[in-house]
Amino acid sequence: MSDDTAPIIVELVSLADPLPKASAPLGEMQYRSDSWTPQEVRTLRQLFNDDTPMPEIAEALGRGLHGVRDKVCTLGLRRHSTRPWNELEDHERLCCKHGARPRGVTQLGD
């Protein structure tokens, strides 16, 4: 017999320790009012793909801006936006890339 046609012998043995038993019956998971419904996720994806600004997405969903940003990150969504940045977004991007104050910029709007 070749190696691939040789019978495989497996010995079954009992577990040394029995599996632990639950101390009480398992209950249902508690409902969370901040959970995302499938419809909300679909709406978020659609608005995000339509290049809707984040504050408008948050308003449309009735959720906080940071919650929407967190969900976008959790879903791994990436935007290839064709919309120009507004002044606040432009400032935020500069600060993230170049530190608290980019060289030559003293205040927002200067």
C-alpha positions in Angstrom: 0.0 0.0 0.0 1.1 3.5 -0.7 1.1 6.2 1.9 -2.1 7.8 0.7 -4.1 4.5 0.6 -3.0 3.2 4.0 -5.8 3.1 6.5 -5.9 5.8 9.1 -6.4 4.6 12.6 -7.9 7.0 15.1 -8.4 6.2 18.7 -11.3 7.8 20.4 -10.9 8.6 24.1 -13.2 10.2 26.6 -12.5 13.7 27.9 -10.6 13.8 31.1 -12.8 16.5 32.6 -16.5 16.9 31.8 -17.5 20.2 30.1 -18.5 22.8 32.6 -22.2 23.3 33.0 -23.9 26.7 33.1 -24.7 27.9 36.6 -28.0 29.3 35.4 -30.0 29.1 32.2 -28.7 31.3 29.5 -30.9 34.3 28.7 -31.3 36.4 25.7 -28.9 39.2 25.0 -30.2 42.5 26.3 -31.6 44.9 23.7 -29.4 47.9 23.1 -31.0 51.1 22.0 -27.8 52.2 20.2 -27.5 49.1 18.1 -27.5 49.7 14.3 -30.3 48.1 12.4 -29.7 46.6 9.0 -31.7 49.4 7.4 -29.6 52.0 9.1 -26.4 50.4 7.8 -27.8 50.2 4.3 -28.8 53.9 4.5 -25.3 54.8 5.9 -23.6 52.9 3.0 -25.8 54.6 0.4 -25.3 58.1 1.7 -21.6 57.5 2.2 -21.3 56.2 -1.4 -23.3 59.2 -2.6 -20.6 61.5 -1.1 -22.9 63.0 1.4 -21.0 65.0 4.1 -20.8 63.2 7.5 -22.8 65.8 9.4 -25.7 65.3 7.0 -25.4 61.5 7.3 -25.6 61.8 11.1 -28.7 64.1 10.8 -30.4 61.8 8.3 -29.9 58.8 10.6 -30.7 60.7 13.8 -27.3 59.7 15.3 -24.3 61.6 16.6 -21.5 62.5 14.3 -18.9 60.5 16.2 -21.1 57.5 16.2 -21.5 57.7 12.5 -17.7 58.1 12.0 -17.1 55.1 14.2 -19.5 53.0 12.2 -17.9 54.1 8.9 -14.6 53.0 10.3 -15.9 49.7 11.7 -17.5 48.9 8.3 -14.1 49.8 6.6 -15.7 52.2 4.2 -13.3 54.4 2.2 -14.4 57.5 0.4 -12.9 58.7 -2.9 -14.6 62.0 -2.7 -15.0 64.4 -5.6 -16.5 67.0 -3.3 -14.0 69.8 -2.3 -13.2 70.1 1.4 -14.8 72.9 3.4 -12.7 75.2 5.5 -13.1 73.1 8.7 -12.2 69.8 6.9 -9.2 71.5 5.2 -7.9 72.7 8.6 -8.5 69.3 10.2 -6.5 67.5 7.4 -3.7 70.0 7.7 -3.5 69.5 11.5 -3.6 65.8 11.2 -0.8 65.8 8.7 1.4 68.6 9.9 0.7 68.8 13.7 -1.3 71.3 15.7 -0.4 74.3 13.6 1.1 74.0 10.1 4.0 76.4 9.4 2.7 79.7 8.2 -0.8 79.2 9.5 -1.6 81.2 12.6 -5.4 80.9 12.8 -8.2 79.3 10.8 -9.1 81.6 8.1 -5.9 83.6 7.9 
